[in-house]
Amino acid sequence: MESLAGVLLDRGHQVSWIHQIDVKPLIRDRRIAFHAVGLDIRPAGSLDPIVTRAAHPGGPLGLKRVIADVASTTDMLCREMPALLNRLGVDGVVADQMEAAGGLVAEGIGAPFVSVACALPVNRDPHVPLPVMPWGYARDPKGLQLNEGSTSVYDWLMRRHGDVIRNHAVRFGLEERQAMHECLSPLAQISQTTAGFDFPRQDLPTTFHHVGPLRGARTEEPPLELPLDAKRPFVFASLGTLQGWRIGLFERIADACRLENFQLLIAHCDRLDSRQEAALRRRGATAVTGFAPQRSALARADLVVTHAGLNTVLDAMEAGTPQLALPIAFDQPGVAARVVQAGSGLSVLPLLARPITLRRSMRRLIEEPPFAIRSRALGEEIAASGGATWAADIVETAIATRRPITRRQAAIAPVQDGAPRE
């Protein structure tokens, strides 16, 4: 989202970011104006516990608390954003699909808005499992039934959030709705996926646009400074910013790489201490660090072991690097299922990821050329997808014209009237 904001700022627009106060330090582009809301119920220091609960809820009661956090955030934004947006005089809203308040509030105040799927799209299709589900595309009645049943269970679990959406839709005078996929823009919807990586969809609106990863320039990232033996395969392992504390899983990855004589770089996103780092090096890791220049590391790697976070997988495909997906939470099971269908990698459930299983999977990914070939093909699709630049074109056109932007129309230069927008 910040990369998209950066393109809009470069074009002369004003960009404001609205959320709870703890989000402000996460924004690196200081041209973005930040406006905090919900200071009474979300004071400074309240975000970390919410993120921690979401990363490992710890059972049914923990999951119930996570859903309550989601509902509380949507309720807070729906109550406080309308007055702020009107005071700022915004011309349009760009909202993450995963936060229903963005679409609800924009529609409620009559502002044009664009929905962005930073994670897997929440758009529903009877053949496509929900992003949190680990199985593939439904090709028969049994698969359709599985999708229908799992969706019913999901909606039942999310009913507290659904009640918040329904109540605010009524308050704003909107048509009845009760789920995130019912709060998407009728003007334009943008996804970080590409058509070749996502499951085939039959019910996507004509205003849905696969633009590929929303990224800044590669020059923003330093090169990977790690001496490597060109004769030995190099593996890069990362479990993302929220799951990097999983020392046991990293140990099994290190054991597998040592037994296969693979070089291994582990990036734990500052979730491990120096003692744990030393233990991983003793287990066979070549290097262990908090953060590594990910795109540079992926460009040099023969294989990436990942939690199947969408950003890491897209970056790996951009580099043409095969992926071993170990999905843990959120939409990662859905991403892993797409990796397998796309032919760019393999997937192993973390509970089953013993060293022998990891060794077998890693060996296949490195020794069997089709995985790298397919990953490179998807990388070529990403390179031609348009990214943040195309996404900004769509945003500009949708907000300037207030008309639906179809895939065919998006290929035409956006309307430019010379007036910067907020």
N, C-alpha and C positions, 0 to 999 in steps of 0.2 A: 504494500500500500504506500509505503514511503517512496519507493522508486517511481510509482505512478505520480505521486504528489510532486516529485522532483521534476518530472517532465512538464507538468502543468505550470509549475513555478517558472521554469525556464522559458515558457511561452508567455509569461507576463501575467498570469492569473494569481490571485490570492488563494491561499489554502489554509484552512483552520482545521485543527484536529480536536475532537471533543470526546472526552472520557473522564474517568476518575483520575485523581491527582497523581497516582503512582505510575501512570502511563507516561507522564511528561519526560522523565529521564531516559526513557527508551528511545525517544525520537532524536536522531542524529542530525537531521537537516534543520538548522536553526532558523531557516526562512519560514518554517511552518509555525503559524500562531497556535498556541495550545490554550484551550479553555477547559478548566476543570468543572465537573458537575458532581453532585452527590457527596459533597464534603461532610455532610452530617452523618450519612450512613456508610460512606466509604472514605474515611480519613486516610491520611498518609500512613503507610504500613499495612494496609488491609489487603493489598493485592497478592503478596507472596503466599499467605495461607490459602487463598482461593486457588492459586496456580498449583500449589503443592497437593491440595486435595484432588484437583482434577487429574494430576499426573499419576497418582496412585490412591484411588478412593478407598481401597481396603475392604470391600465387601458391600452387601446391600445397604447398610446404614450409611456408609461413606458415599455410595452412589446417590442415595437420596439427598445427602447434603450437597453434592456437586450440582444436582438438578436444581436444588433450592438456590444455590449461588447464581446459576444461569438465569433463573426466573427473577431473582432480586435485581440483577444487573439490567435486564430488559425493562423491568418496572421502573427503576431509577431513571434510565435514559428516556423512557417515554414520558415521564412526569416532568423532567427538567429540560430536555432538549428543545421543545417547541418555542418557549419564550426566548431562549438563547439564539436559536436560528433566526427568529424574527428580528431580534435586536441586532444581529450581525448583518442582516440583509442579504442572506445567501441567495445566489442564483441557482444553486443546485447542490445535490448531496451525492457523495460516493460512499456506499455502505457495504461492509462485508456481509456476505450471505449468512454467516453464522450468527449475526446479531440482528434479530428481527426488528429491534427498535429503529434501526436506520430506515428501513422501508416504511414502517408504520408511521413514524413521525413525519417523514418527508411527504408521504401521501396525505397525512392528516393536515398539514399546513399548506398543501397545494404546491409543493416544490417539486420540480423534476428530479429524478434520481436514477442512478445507475447502480446495479448490484454487482459485486465482485466476489467470485469464489476463490478465496485464497487457499482454502482446503479443497477437498473433492466437492464437486457441485452437489447441492442438496436437492436439485430438481428431481422429481420422482418419475419413474418409469417402471411399469410392472415387470419388465425383464431385467432391470438393474437393481441389485441389492442395495440397501442403504449403505452409506460409506463406512459405517461401523461394523459391517458384516464381512466375514473373511472368505466367502465363497464367490464363485464366478457368475457369469452372465447366465440367465435362465433360458434354456433352449427347449424345454419340454414342460408339460403340465406340472410335473413334480417340482421343477425349479420355480415356476410361477407361484405354486402353492407355498413353497418355502419362503419366497419373498413376501407374499401377502401376509403370512402368519407372523413373520419376524417384524414386519412393519407395524402390525397391530400391537404387538408386545411393546415395541419401541414407543409408539404413541401413547400407550397406557402408562408407561414409566415416565414419560415427559408431560403428563397431564397438568402438573402444576405450572410448568412453563406455558402450556397451551392455554390455561385459564388466564394468565397474564396477557397473552397476545389477544385472546378473545375480548377481554374486558377493555383493553385500550382501543381495539378496533371499534367497539361500540362507542366509546367515549369520543373518538375522533369522527364518528359518523360514517365509518367505512363498512364495506360488505363484511359479513361474518367470516372469520378465519381463526385458526388455532394452531398453526404450525409454521416453522420457518420458511418452508417452500412456498407458502401462500403469501409471503411478504416480499416477493421479488419484484424487480422493476418491470413494468410493461414496455419501457423504452429501450433498454439495453441491459444485457447480462454478460459479464466478462468472466472467463475462466482461465486459470493458469495452466490447465491441461491442454493437450492437443487432441485432435480427433483420433489420431492413431494410437494414443495411449489410453484414452478413456474407453469404457465399454461402448458398443454401438447403441445409440439411443433412438427410439422411435417417436418420443413425445417432446423433444426439445422445441421451444418456441423459435420462430425465425429470427428473433432478436438475440439469440444466444451466440456468443462469439468465443471460440477457442483462440486465445492470443498467445499461449505459451507463458513461460515464467516471466514474472514482473521483476526485472533485475536492473541494477545500476550497471555502469560500465565496468568491464573486467579490470580496467586500469586502477580501480579503487582497491584492489586486493594485491598484497605483496606476493612474490613467488615463494614456492616451497623450498626452504633451504635445509635439505636433508640429504646427506651423502648416501647413495644407494648403489647396490651391486646390480648392474644391468643384466646379469645372468640369472638372477633369482626373482621370481614374481614378487610384486609389491602390493600389499593389501592395506587399504585405508578403512578404519573402523570408527564409526561415530553413531551414538544412540540419541543424538539431539540434545537440546538445551535442558529438557525436563527429565530425561531418563539416563543421563550420564553417571548417575550414582550407582548404577547396577554393576558393582564390582564382580559379582559372581559370573555374570554373562560375559563381561570383558575377559575374565580369567579363562573361560572355556574357549573364547575366540583366540586368545594368546596361545593356549595349549595346542589348538588345532594348527595354528600357523607354525609353531615350533616343530611339531611333528612332520609337517610338510616342507620344512625348510623355507618358508615364505617370510619375507620382510613385512613387518607390521607397524603401522603408525596408528595409535589410538588417540582420539580427541574426546575428552570427557566433559568438556564445557564447564570446567571449574567445579565439577561435582565430587571430585575425589581429592584426598589429601596427599601429601608427599610420601607418606608411608605406603599408601595404596598404589601410588605411581611406581614406587620402587618394586613392590611385589609383582606388578605386571611386567616390568622389565625382566625380573628374574624368571618369570614364566615364559619369556621368549619374545616379548614386544621389542621391536627395534627402537622405538621412541614413543613416549607418552607425554601428552601436553593437554593443557586446558582447552585452548582453541588453536586450530590450524587454519591456514588459508584454504578453505574447502575446495573452491573451484580449481585452484592450483594443484592441490593434492589429488583431486579426481582426475585431472588431466594427465598425471603421471602414473596413476594406479592401474594395475591390471584387473583389480576387483575392489568393490566397496561392500563392506558389511554394514548394514544400516537398519535402523528401527522402522524403516519404510515411511519416514516423514516425507511428505510430498515435495518439499523444497530440495531435500537431499537427493531424492530419486530423479527429479527433473534435472538437477545439476549433473548427476551421473550420466544421464542420457545425453545431455548437451555435450559432455566430454567423450561419449561413446564407450563408457565403462560399464561392464556387466555388474549386476546388483544381486547380493544375497540379502533378502529381506527377512528381518526378525520382528514382525509387527507386535507392538506392545499395547497401544491405547489409541483413543480418538479415532481418526479415519485411517490409521495405519493398516488395519486388516484389509480395508478396501483398496488402498494403494498397493499392498503386497499382491492382492489378487489380480490387479491390473498389470503388475510387473510380470507375473507368470503368463497371463494371457498374451501380453505384448511380445513375449519371447525374449525379453532383455535380461531375465534373471530367474532366480528360484526363490522360494519362500519356505521358511522353517519356523514353526511356532517356538517361541523362546523356551517353553517348558520341555520341548523335545530337542533342544539345541545342545546335545552332548558333543564332545570333541569328535567322536567318530562320525556323527551325522554332519557336523560342520566341515570336517575334512573331505568327506565324500562330495558335498555340495560345492565347496570351493574348487576342488579338483575338476569337477565337471565344468564349472564356469570359466576356468582358465584354459582347460584343454580342448573344449568343444567350441569351435569358431562361431557357430550360429548365434550364440548369446551376444558376443561382441559385434557381430555384423548387424543384428537386429537393433542393438543399442545405438550403434552409429547411425542407422537409418532413422531412428526416432530423434536422434540429435540433429540430423539434417532437417527434419520436420520442425523441430524447435527453432532452428536458425532462421527458417523461413516464416515463422508464425507471427512475427510482428512485435511481441512483447509489450513493454511499457509504452513504447511510441505509438503502436496501433491502439492500445487501450486508451491512451490520452486522446487520440483522434475520435474514438467512439464517444468518450465522455464529453468532449467539446461539442460534438455534433448533436448529441442527445439533449444536452442542456440548452444549447442555443436554439434548437428548433422545437423542442418539446414534442417531437414526433418519434415513433418507434424506428429504430435503426436496425434494419435487417442485415443479414450477412452480405447480401449483394450491395446494399447501400454503403456498407462500411468500407468497401473497396474504393469508394469515390472520395475525393478530398473533402474534408469536413468544411462546414460553413464557417467562414471567418468574417466577422463584422468589425474587427479591430478593437472590440471592447473587452478588456480583461474581466474575468469573473471571479467571484468568491465561491 
